[in-house]
Amino acid sequence: MSFTWRCPSNIAFVKYWGKKPNQLPCNASLSMILSASYSEVRLELKEKKSKEEIEIDYFFENKKNELFEEKVKRYIEKNRIYFPSVLQFRLRFDSTNSFPHSAGIASSASAFGAIALALLDAEYSLTNKALDTYFYQKASSLARLGSGSASRSILPAFSVWGKVEGFETSSDEFAVPVLEVHKHFQNLKDTILIVDNQPKSVSSTIGHSLMQNHPFASNRFTQANERVKTMIEILRQGDEEQFIHIVESEALTLHAMMMTSNEYYLLMKPNTLQIIEEIWRFRKQTNIPICFTLDAGPNVHIIYPESYQKEVRYFLKNNCNNYKIDSIFDEIGLGPKKMNEIIA
Ligand code: DP6
């Protein structure tokens, strides 16, 4: 039997940075799911060869990937109570990414999203359960246990992960949808300019842990929680100016946290700053509601409404071409997708 899921990556507008044990966030975050940048994972259930509790093979782009195999094995071991029926089998994972391996795009969100969906789908199928809304909530929670931001890759459009005051359904365990979105934000584009494709000097895991003794941690967590609340309101009302203000400030605040942790570091590159300056100049000249955000890396996500696509493409070609080595044209997406029916 096999279970294949395609799960997109997401881009956070209010950032998750800092975590508690069991992959619980120090603050709430809000993101938009993408469409073109996704991972696809096929899980095949095979006959077991030994008496070992967990037998797994992990292939990435047709090659055995021992490092990730170990990571996924540890993840399954830790969460084995959720997959009792699946673990009666040997598990073979075959995964691919739609974006180039070298693009420097964080793939843990899309990969763990797809892995959690495939494992849970297999468990549901073996126990004859239907894929209801609760399935997606559980998948988000299981994806979170693999990678925090993966919790937000299970839902379409905009989602919030982390308990937010006044948002009753929100939770630290899983992401929930932001349901009321103004037309200004329903067709957002995200063009990712790849500035550098080398492995990061400091991983996100270390980055999160540096928030533990960070001098500004408690203010930052309060700020992010407030901003999630404000952003939900902005998305409802359609205020583009306020949206841009929070999105850009969040990107710079995330990097400011890195620069001001006890062991300080810097992930932006000179070209990251060049692109930011270009965006600010272009916005001032044209009044087009375009802005940037950053992940924990040097690449720049450029966010703008679909209606300004032509102008922005022209701007990118003329003003940003020298600062990037590649671009990915992405946009708001519909969420994960099951790719096949069960083949018995
Ligand atoms: C900067 O989700 O990659 O992208 O939970 O350790 O897997 P782990 O961290 P990860 O952190 C992503 C942080 C971020 C901001 C965000 O996506 O909210």
Residues whose N, C-alpha, C, O or C-beta is under 5 A from the ligand:
A	BS01	DP6	A12 V14 K15 Y16 S29 S108 G146 S147 G148 S149 A150 S204 T205 D295 A296
